[in-house]
């Protein structure tokens, strides 16, 4: 049996080999303890873990359906930074989470601005406080600055009542016109309003915000244009067919107003009157008349005591023949006037304390024949009958339309007007 060579450290090596596993276990325990100690120190300086995630991580799972969604500051809706790389803070779970409260903002009806209160309906269309008072609030405020409460109420009643009537008429006529339009006409109206909108935007560099800053809201302008177009169309269709003026109507109106078209003739005089105890003025007037100076110029001098600023002008209407006319309140003046012909000047005569000269400038006859008056008469009759037809048509609309109690509506509007704009 061959013996292998060995050194004297054989026992020692064998003991180290046996102790090596326990040494490795001890080192591992120390390492683990160090890791735990390091972790605790890290938690003291960094209480949360920050994780980089993408927006897709916000997608809710089916298990989240029973919980309300919350909106973090800095989200896209609240005007925060870009969320392409979002830093999420992981916090400890809350035992009793507070359910967030979601505010529901009111939404304005289509075509109207957001307002705060509705006061009534016209033909199923709501009347809102702000849109109703906006066109008349300046007048109400101005009256409140100069009137006491009782006077303000009287004026406000007229203003509010007029506004309410206008709103009712516009809405009823608009609804009537829309109901009568064919599909082709509706398309034409939409095209017309679309072009109108484009024109407004063109005038404001294509910006609706700029138009509103300039006091021309695009939506409001569109609404006004639609109402104006439809109201005009309805009135043209419904009123025109009810109005007709015949030649006989014109003749009858001319005969009824014959005196208006054929007024009495008018004599145009100029009177020069000076005090008799001023002989120098009398002689100066005679001299100037002899020199051919215009009577109007002489009568405009300061010595004339009868309307010198107008050159002594006087108009006197008369009936019948000129020779029988009564022009003045003085018999002496009337006697002198009847002896004159147009352009003639009387000799000087005495009237109480005055020496007078009288000139008949002309006799004016302003008669208008039926032929010359027919256009004016036709226009007058047409205007009167249109107004009557409009009123009758409006009355029919009011009776057919679903309009609430007008008096109650007016009373509510007056209460709101006094609360908002009335004097203190």
C-alpha positions as CSV (number, residue, x, y, z in Angstrom):
1,X,0.0,0.0,0.0
2,X,1.5,3.2,-1.1
3,X,1.3,6.2,1.2
4,X,0.7,9.6,-0.4
5,X,3.0,12.3,0.8
6,X,1.4,14.9,3.1
7,X,2.5,17.8,5.1
8,X,2.0,18.5,8.8
9,X,-1.0,20.7,8.2
10,X,-3.4,18.0,7.2
11,X,-5.6,18.3,10.3
12,X,-5.7,22.0,10.1
13,X,-6.9,22.0,6.5
14,X,-9.6,19.5,7.3
15,X,-10.9,21.8,10.1
16,X,-11.1,24.8,7.8
17,X,-13.0,22.9,5.3
18,X,-15.5,21.9,7.9
19,X,-15.9,25.5,9.1
20,X,-16.3,27.0,5.6
21,X,-20.1,26.4,5.2
22,X,-20.8,28.1,8.6
23,X,-18.7,31.0,7.6
24,X,-20.6,31.5,4.4
25,X,-23.9,31.4,6.2
26,X,-22.7,34.0,8.6
27,X,-21.5,36.3,5.9
28,X,-24.9,36.0,4.2
29,X,-26.7,37.0,7.4
30,X,-24.5,40.0,7.7
31,X,-25.1,41.0,4.1
32,X,-28.9,40.6,4.7
33,X,-28.7,42.7,7.8
34,X,-26.9,45.3,5.9
35,X,-29.4,45.3,3.2
36,X,-32.2,45.8,5.7
37,X,-30.4,48.6,7.4
38,X,-29.8,50.3,4.1
39,X,-33.4,50.0,3.2
40,X,-34.5,51.6,6.4
41,X,-32.1,54.5,5.9
42,X,-33.4,55.0,2.4
43,X,-37.0,55.2,3.7
44,X,-36.0,57.9,6.1
45,X,-34.8,60.1,3.3
46,X,-37.2,59.1,0.5
47,X,-40.6,58.2,1.9
48,X,-42.1,57.4,-1.5
49,X,-41.2,55.5,-4.6
50,X,-41.3,57.4,-7.9
51,X,-42.3,55.3,-10.9
52,X,-42.1,56.4,-14.5
53,X,-45.3,55.4,-16.4
54,X,-47.1,56.3,-19.6
55,X,-50.6,57.8,-20.0
56,X,-51.8,54.3,-20.9
57,X,-51.3,53.3,-17.3
58,X,-54.3,55.5,-16.4
59,X,-56.8,53.3,-18.3
60,X,-59.3,52.0,-15.8
61,X,-59.9,48.3,-15.3
62,X,-63.3,46.7,-14.9
63,X,-62.8,46.6,-11.2
64,X,-62.5,50.4,-11.0
65,X,-66.0,50.9,-12.5
66,X,-67.5,51.4,-9.0
67,X,-65.2,54.2,-8.0
68,X,-65.4,57.9,-9.1
69,X,-62.7,59.3,-11.3
70,X,-60.6,62.0,-9.8
71,X,-58.8,64.8,-11.6
72,X,-55.2,65.5,-10.5
73,X,-53.8,69.1,-10.7
74,X,-51.6,69.4,-13.7
75,X,-53.9,67.2,-15.9
76,X,-54.6,68.2,-19.5
77,X,-58.1,69.4,-18.5
78,X,-56.8,71.8,-15.9
79,X,-54.2,73.3,-18.0
80,X,-51.2,71.5,-16.5
81,X,-47.9,70.3,-18.1
82,X,-47.6,67.7,-20.8
83,X,-48.5,64.2,-19.4
84,X,-46.5,62.2,-21.9
85,X,-44.2,61.1,-19.0
86,X,-46.1,61.4,-15.8
87,X,-44.5,61.1,-12.3
88,X,-46.9,59.2,-10.0
89,X,-46.5,59.4,-6.2
90,X,-47.2,56.1,-4.5
91,X,-48.7,56.7,-1.1
92,X,-49.9,54.4,1.6
93,X,-53.4,53.1,1.2
94,X,-56.1,55.1,2.9
95,X,-58.5,53.1,5.0
96,X,-61.5,55.4,4.6
97,X,-61.1,57.3,1.3
98,X,-63.2,60.5,0.8
99,X,-65.4,60.4,-2.3
100,X,-64.6,63.5,-4.5
101,X,-67.6,65.8,-5.3
102,X,-68.2,66.5,-9.0
103,X,-69.8,69.9,-9.9
104,X,-72.2,69.8,-12.8
105,X,-72.2,73.1,-14.6
106,X,-75.5,74.2,-16.3
107,X,-75.5,74.0,-20.0
108,X,-77.2,76.8,-22.0
109,X,-79.9,75.9,-24.6
110,X,-78.7,75.7,-28.1
111,X,-78.2,79.1,-29.7
112,X,-78.3,81.1,-26.4
113,X,-75.6,82.3,-24.1
114,X,-75.4,80.9,-20.6
115,X,-77.6,83.0,-18.3
116,X,-78.8,82.7,-14.8
117,X,-82.6,82.6,-14.8
118,X,-85.7,81.9,-17.0
119,X,-88.7,84.0,-16.4
120,X,-91.2,82.6,-18.9
121,X,-92.0,81.1,-22.3
122,X,-93.2,82.5,-25.6
123,X,-94.5,79.9,-28.0
124,X,-92.4,77.2,-26.2
125,X,-89.3,79.4,-26.4
126,X,-87.8,80.4,-23.0
127,X,-87.2,84.0,-22.0
128,X,-84.0,84.5,-20.1
129,X,-83.2,87.5,-17.8
130,X,-79.9,88.6,-19.2
131,X,-80.8,88.4,-22.9
132,X,-84.1,90.2,-22.3
133,X,-82.7,93.1,-20.3
134,X,-79.4,93.6,-22.2
135,X,-80.8,95.9,-25.0
136,X,-82.7,98.1,-22.5
137,X,-80.5,98.1,-19.3
138,X,-78.7,101.3,-20.3
139,X,-82.0,103.2,-20.5
140,X,-83.2,101.8,-17.2
141,X,-80.0,102.7,-15.4
142,X,-80.0,106.2,-16.9
143,X,-83.6,106.8,-15.7
144,X,-82.6,105.5,-12.2
145,X,-80.0,108.2,-12.0
146,X,-82.4,111.1,-12.6
147,X,-85.8,109.9,-11.4
148,X,-87.3,108.9,-8.0
149,X,-88.8,105.4,-7.6
150,X,-92.4,106.3,-8.6
151,X,-91.3,108.1,-11.8
152,X,-88.8,105.4,-12.6
153,X,-91.5,102.7,-12.3
154,X,-93.7,104.5,-14.8
155,X,-90.9,104.9,-17.4
156,X,-89.6,101.4,-16.7
157,X,-93.1,99.9,-17.3
158,X,-93.2,101.5,-20.8
159,X,-89.7,100.3,-21.7
160,X,-90.2,96.8,-20.4
161,X,-93.6,96.4,-21.9
162,X,-92.3,97.7,-25.3
163,X,-89.4,95.2,-25.1
164,X,-91.7,92.3,-24.2
165,X,-94.1,93.1,-27.1
166,X,-91.2,93.2,-29.5
167,X,-89.7,89.9,-28.3
168,X,-93.1,88.2,-28.5
169,X,-93.8,89.5,-32.0
170,X,-90.3,88.5,-33.3
171,X,-90.6,85.0,-31.9
172,X,-94.1,84.4,-33.1
173,X,-93.3,85.7,-36.6
174,X,-90.1,83.7,-36.7
175,X,-91.9,80.5,-35.8
176,X,-94.6,81.3,-38.3
177,X,-92.1,81.9,-41.1
178,X,-90.2,78.7,-40.3
179,X,-93.3,76.6,-40.4
180,X,-94.2,78.0,-43.8
181,X,-90.8,77.5,-45.5
182,X,-90.3,74.7,-47.9
183,X,-87.2,72.5,-47.7
184,X,-85.6,74.3,-50.6
185,X,-86.3,77.7,-48.9
186,X,-84.8,76.3,-45.6
187,X,-81.6,75.4,-47.5
188,X,-81.6,78.8,-49.0
189,X,-81.9,80.4,-45.6
190,X,-79.1,78.3,-44.2
191,X,-76.9,79.2,-47.1
192,X,-77.7,82.9,-46.6
193,X,-76.9,82.8,-42.9
194,X,-73.7,80.9,-43.6
195,X,-72.5,83.6,-45.9
196,X,-73.5,86.2,-43.4
197,X,-71.3,84.4,-40.8
198,X,-68.4,84.3,-43.1
199,X,-68.7,88.0,-43.8
200,X,-68.6,88.7,-40.1
201,X,-65.5,86.5,-39.6
202,X,-63.8,88.1,-42.6
203,X,-64.3,91.6,-41.1
204,X,-62.7,90.3,-37.9
205,X,-59.7,88.5,-39.4
206,X,-61.5,85.2,-39.1
207,X,-61.7,85.4,-35.3
208,X,-65.0,85.0,-33.5
209,X,-63.3,86.1,-30.3
210,X,-62.1,89.3,-31.9
211,X,-65.7,90.0,-33.2
212,X,-67.0,89.6,-29.6
213,X,-64.3,91.9,-28.3
214,X,-65.5,94.5,-30.8
215,X,-69.1,94.1,-29.5
216,X,-70.3,91.9,-32.3
217,X,-70.9,88.4,-31.0
218,X,-71.1,86.1,-34.0
219,X,-73.9,83.9,-32.5
220,X,-75.9,87.0,-31.5
221,X,-75.5,88.6,-34.9
222,X,-76.6,85.3,-36.6
223,X,-79.7,85.2,-34.3
224,X,-80.6,88.8,-35.1
225,X,-80.1,88.3,-38.8
226,X,-82.2,85.2,-38.8
227,X,-85.1,86.9,-36.9
228,X,-84.8,90.0,-39.2
229,X,-85.0,87.8,-42.3
230,X,-87.8,85.6,-41.2
231,X,-89.9,88.5,-39.7
232,X,-89.5,90.5,-42.9
233,X,-90.5,87.5,-45.0
234,X,-93.6,86.8,-42.9
235,X,-94.8,90.3,-42.8
236,X,-94.2,90.7,-46.6
237,X,-96.2,87.6,-47.3
238,X,-99.0,88.0,-44.7
239,X,-99.4,91.8,-44.8
240,X,-99.0,92.5,-48.5
241,X,-101.8,90.1,-49.5
242,X,-104.2,92.1,-47.3
243,X,-103.3,95.6,-48.5
244,X,-104.6,97.1,-51.7
245,X,-105.2,100.8,-52.6
246,X,-107.5,101.5,-55.4
247,X,-108.0,104.7,-57.5
248,X,-111.4,105.1,-55.8
249,X,-109.7,105.1,-52.4
250,X,-107.4,107.9,-53.5
251,X,-110.2,110.0,-54.8
252,X,-112.2,109.6,-51.6
253,X,-109.2,110.6,-49.5
254,X,-108.6,113.7,-51.6
255,X,-112.2,114.8,-51.2
256,X,-112.1,114.2,-47.5
257,X,-109.0,116.3,-47.2
258,X,-109.8,118.9,-49.8
259,X,-109.1,121.9,-47.5
260,X,-105.6,120.4,-46.7
261,X,-104.7,120.2,-50.4
262,X,-106.4,123.5,-51.3
263,X,-105.8,125.9,-48.4
264,X,-107.0,129.5,-48.5
265,X,-104.7,131.9,-50.4
266,X,-102.2,133.9,-48.4
267,X,-101.3,137.6,-48.9
268,X,-97.7,138.4,-48.1
269,X,-97.1,141.9,-46.9
270,X,-94.2,144.0,-45.6
271,X,-95.1,146.8,-43.1
272,X,-92.8,149.8,-42.3
273,X,-93.8,151.6,-39.2
274,X,-92.1,154.5,-37.4
275,X,-93.2,157.0,-34.7
276,X,-94.9,160.1,-36.1
277,X,-92.9,162.3,-33.7
278,X,-89.6,161.3,-35.6
279,X,-89.9,163.5,-38.7
280,X,-86.3,163.0,-39.6
281,X,-86.8,159.2,-39.9
282,X,-89.9,159.8,-42.0
283,X,-88.1,162.1,-44.4
284,X,-85.2,159.7,-44.7
285,X,-87.6,156.9,-45.6
286,X,-89.3,159.0,-48.2
287,X,-85.9,159.9,-49.7
288,X,-84.7,156.3,-49.9
289,X,-88.0,155.1,-51.4
290,X,-87.6,157.9,-54.0
291,X,-84.1,156.6,-54.8
292,X,-85.5,153.2,-55.5
293,X,-84.0,151.4,-52.5
294,X,-85.6,148.0,-51.9
295,X,-88.6,148.2,-49.5
296,X,-87.3,145.1,-47.6
297,X,-84.0,146.8,-47.0
298,X,-85.6,149.9,-45.6
299,X,-88.0,147.9,-43.5
300,X,-85.0,146.1,-42.0
301,X,-83.5,149.2,-40.6
302,X,-83.6,149.9,-36.8
303,X,-86.2,152.7,-37.2
304,X,-88.9,150.1,-38.2
305,X,-90.8,149.2,-35.0
306,X,-92.6,146.2,-36.7
307,X,-90.5,143.1,-37.1
308,X,-87.4,144.8,-38.4
309,X,-85.5,141.6,-38.0
310,X,-87.7,140.0,-40.7
311,X,-88.0,143.1,-42.9
312,X,-91.5,143.8,-41.7
313,X,-92.8,140.5,-43.1
314,X,-96.4,139.5,-42.4
315,X,-98.6,136.7,-43.9
316,X,-102.4,136.9,-43.8
317,X,-104.7,134.1,-45.1
318,X,-108.1,135.2,-46.5
319,X,-111.2,133.6,-47.9
320,X,-113.1,134.7,-51.0
321,X,-112.0,137.7,-53.0
322,X,-108.9,139.6,-52.1
323,X,-110.9,142.9,-52.2
324,X,-113.0,141.6,-49.3
325,X,-110.1,140.0,-47.3
326,X,-109.5,140.5,-43.6
327,X,-105.7,140.4,-43.2
328,X,-105.0,142.4,-40.0
329,X,-106.8,143.1,-36.8
330,X,-106.9,146.8,-37.8
331,X,-109.5,148.2,-40.1
332,X,-107.1,150.9,-41.2
333,X,-104.5,148.4,-42.3
334,X,-107.1,146.2,-44.0
335,X,-108.4,149.2,-45.9
336,X,-104.9,150.1,-47.1
337,X,-104.2,146.4,-48.0
338,X,-107.3,145.9,-50.2
339,X,-106.2,148.8,-52.4
340,X,-102.9,147.2,-53.3
341,X,-101.8,144.8,-56.1
342,X,-98.8,142.5,-55.9
343,X,-95.6,144.6,-55.8
344,X,-97.3,147.9,-55.0
345,X,-96.4,150.2,-52.0
346,X,-99.0,152.4,-50.3
347,X,-98.6,156.1,-49.7
348,X,-97.6,156.9,-46.1
349,X,-100.6,156.7,-43.7
350,X,-101.2,157.3,-40.0
351,X,-102.0,154.5,-37.6
352,X,-102.5,155.8,-34.1
353,X,-99.0,157.2,-33.1
354,X,-97.2,155.8,-36.2
355,X,-96.6,156.7,-39.8
356,X,-96.8,153.5,-41.9
357,X,-96.0,152.2,-45.4
358,X,-97.5,148.9,-46.6
359,X,-96.3,146.7,-49.5
360,X,-98.1,143.7,-50.9
361,X,-95.3,141.4,-52.0
362,X,-97.4,138.5,-53.4
363,X,-100.5,136.4,-53.1
364,X,-99.7,132.7,-52.6
365,X,-102.0,129.9,-53.6
366,X,-100.7,126.5,-52.6
367,X,-103.5,124.3,-54.0
368,X,-102.5,120.7,-55.0
369,X,-104.5,119.0,-57.7
370,X,-105.6,115.4,-57.4
371,X,-103.1,114.4,-60.1
372,X,-100.2,115.9,-58.1
373,X,-101.5,114.5,-54.8
374,X,-102.2,110.9,-55.8
375,X,-98.7,109.5,-54.9
376,X,-98.7,111.1,-51.5
377,X,-102.3,109.9,-50.8
378,X,-101.5,106.4,-52.0
379,X,-98.5,106.2,-49.7
380,X,-100.5,107.4,-46.7
381,X,-103.3,104.9,-47.3
382,X,-100.9,102.1,-47.9
383,X,-99.0,102.9,-44.7
384,X,-102.2,103.1,-42.6
385,X,-103.6,99.8,-44.0
386,X,-100.3,98.0,-43.5
387,X,-100.2,99.1,-39.8
388,X,-103.8,97.9,-39.4
389,X,-103.0,94.6,-41.2
390,X,-100.0,94.0,-39.0
391,X,-102.0,94.6,-35.8
392,X,-104.7,92.2,-36.9
393,X,-102.2,89.6,-37.9
394,X,-100.3,89.9,-34.6
395,X,-103.6,89.5,-32.7
396,X,-104.3,86.3,-34.6
397,X,-100.8,85.0,-33.7
398,X,-101.2,85.8,-30.1
399,X,-104.5,84.0,-30.0
400,X,-103.0,80.9,-31.7
401,X,-99.6,80.8,-30.0
402,X,-98.8,79.2,-26.6
403,X,-98.1,82.5,-24.8
404,X,-98.2,82.4,-21.0
405,X,-100.0,85.0,-19.0
406,X,-98.6,88.2,-20.3
407,X,-99.5,90.3,-17.3
408,X,-97.8,87.8,-14.9
409,X,-94.7,87.8,-17.1
410,X,-94.6,91.6,-17.2
411,X,-95.0,91.7,-13.5
412,X,-92.1,89.4,-12.9
413,X,-89.9,91.3,-15.4
414,X,-90.7,94.6,-13.6
415,X,-89.8,93.1,-10.2
416,X,-86.4,91.9,-11.7
417,X,-85.8,95.3,-13.3
418,X,-86.5,97.2,-10.1
419,X,-84.2,94.9,-8.1
420,X,-81.4,95.2,-10.7
421,X,-81.7,98.7,-12.1
422,X,-84.1,100.7,-9.9
423,X,-83.1,103.7,-7.9
424,X,-82.1,103.1,-4.3
